[in-house]
């Protein structure tokens, strides 16, 4: 059964965050709230946890996994960002955006798009996620928690617990979270950014 943690949405309890990080470091899979619905998260180098995400969401090799970052310094270690892209990403984050960019050698090959050698990155705005990332000290391998056959992410912590009780290790509930998935912008095909998925964030940024 998944551990259910009721966490304050603005000032997360250190004990709950520490418990979650311990589970992640032991190879666990966590369902956590973001500014764009729930997501599944694991350590970046954890192949088994990645396989669990793939099974839950029934993903294929074309899926872009997302590396959730604490800040730009962390993001810059994972993807190649030229000045034009940097300004666009800077203007849009933290917030409900995922950017697909060419990956650096810091990203395990198994996380890359099978053909493009790219990966998704984002910097979320949700206080719980930011606190979790600060405690973890590294990016979080993540995928929006959209169940097979659905088009919107899960948004209710207790429902996540009921639906995924035996396939995740921790469910963090901090009350209301975003109800739309991130807007996904691909910078590998168009220098101006191609919107792959229109979500919570308006694009282009004005």
DAVEN-V851323 format. One record per residue. RES is the residue in one small letter. OMEGA is omega as a letter, one per 30 degrees, with the letter a starting at -180 (999 if undefined). D_LAST is the distance of its C-alpha to the last C-alpha in Angstrom with 2 decimals. Layout:
((RES:OMEGA:D_LAST) (RES:OMEGA:D_LAST))
//
This chain:
((x:l:45.03) (x:l:41.59) (x:a:41.41) (x:a:39.36) (x:l:37.65) (x:a:36.41) (x:l:33.86) (x:a:32.27) (x:a:28.48) (x:a:27.65) (x:a:30.74) (x:l:32.09) (x:a:35.84) (x:a:36.70) (x:a:39.61) (x:l:37.58) (x:l:35.05) (x:l:38.03) (x:l:39.76) (x:l:36.77) (x:l:36.53) (x:l:40.28) (x:l:40.01) (x:a:37.30) (x:l:39.47) (x:l:42.39) (x:a:40.61) (x:l:39.29) (x:a:36.49) (x:l:34.28) (x:a:32.24) (x:a:29.60) (x:l:26.78) (x:l:23.11) (x:l:19.85) (x:l:20.02) (x:l:23.71) (x:l:26.77) (x:l:27.23) (x:a:30.36) (x:l:30.76) (x:l:33.43) (x:a:34.19) (x:a:32.67) (x:a:36.15) (x:a:37.79) (x:a:38.78) (x:l:40.59) (x:l:37.65) (x:l:35.44) (x:l:38.17) (x:l:38.16) (x:a:34.44) (x:a:35.12) (x:a:38.06) (x:a:36.38) (x:a:33.46) (x:a:35.63) (x:l:33.32) (x:a:34.23) (x:a:33.84) (x:a:30.59) (x:l:28.74) (x:l:26.21) (x:a:27.12) (x:l:24.55) (x:a:25.27) (x:a:23.82) (x:l:23.48) (x:a:23.86) (x:a:21.73) (x:l:20.57) (x:l:24.17) (x:a:25.35) (x:a:22.64) (x:l:23.47) (x:a:27.08) (x:a:26.40) (x:l:24.11) (x:a:23.70) (x:l:20.33) (x:a:19.89) (x:a:17.79) (x:a:14.99) (x:a:14.84) (x:a:15.36) (x:a:12.25) (x:a:10.14) (x:l:12.48) (x:a:12.53) (x:a:8.89) (x:a:9.58) (x:f:13.10) (x:a:15.28) (x:a:14.26) (x:a:15.09) (x:l:14.42) (x:a:17.20) (x:l:17.06) (x:a:20.08) (x:l:21.36) (x:a:24.81) (x:l:26.96) (x:l:29.11) (x:l:32.79) (x:a:32.10) (x:l:31.21) (x:a:34.36) (x:a:34.82) (x:l:35.49) (x:a:31.90) (x:l:30.48) (x:a:29.74) (x:a:33.19) (x:a:32.38) (x:a:29.11) (x:l:29.81) (x:l:26.29) (x:l:25.16) (x:l:22.25) (x:l:20.95) (x:l:18.91) (x:a:18.76) (x:a:19.11) (x:a:18.60) (x:a:21.87) (x:a:24.48) (x:a:27.33) (x:a:25.88) (x:l:25.00) (x:l:28.54) (x:l:30.03) (x:l:28.39) (x:l:29.59) (x:a:33.08) (x:l:33.13) (x:l:32.15) (x:l:30.82) (x:l:28.18) (x:l:28.82) (x:a:29.37) (x:l:27.63) (x:l:27.06) (x:a:25.52) (x:l:28.53) (x:a:28.59) (x:l:32.26) (x:a:33.84) (x:l:33.56) (x:l:30.59) (x:a:26.93) (x:l:25.50) (x:l:26.02) (x:a:28.77) (x:a:27.75) (x:a:31.14) (x:a:33.01) (x:l:36.45) (x:l:35.87) (x:l:34.78) (x:a:38.02) (x:a:40.09) (x:a:38.61) (x:a:38.55) (x:a:41.31) (x:a:43.35) (x:l:40.72) (x:a:38.59) (x:l:39.98) (x:l:37.71) (x:l:35.49) (x:l:33.36) (x:l:32.71) (x:l:30.56) (x:a:30.10) (x:l:26.96) (x:l:24.19) (x:a:21.19) (x:l:22.33) (x:l:20.04) (x:l:20.06) (x:l:17.28) (x:a:14.88) (x:a:16.64) (x:a:15.17) (x:l:18.01) (x:a:17.80) (x:a:21.50) (x:a:21.52) (x:a:18.51) (x:l:17.06) (x:a:13.61) (x:l:14.13) (x:l:15.96) (x:l:15.23) (x:l:18.74) (x:l:18.27) (x:a:15.68) (x:a:16.12) (x:a:14.81) (x:l:11.35) (x:l:8.70) (x:g:7.94) (x:l:6.27) (x:l:3.80) (x:999:0.00))
//
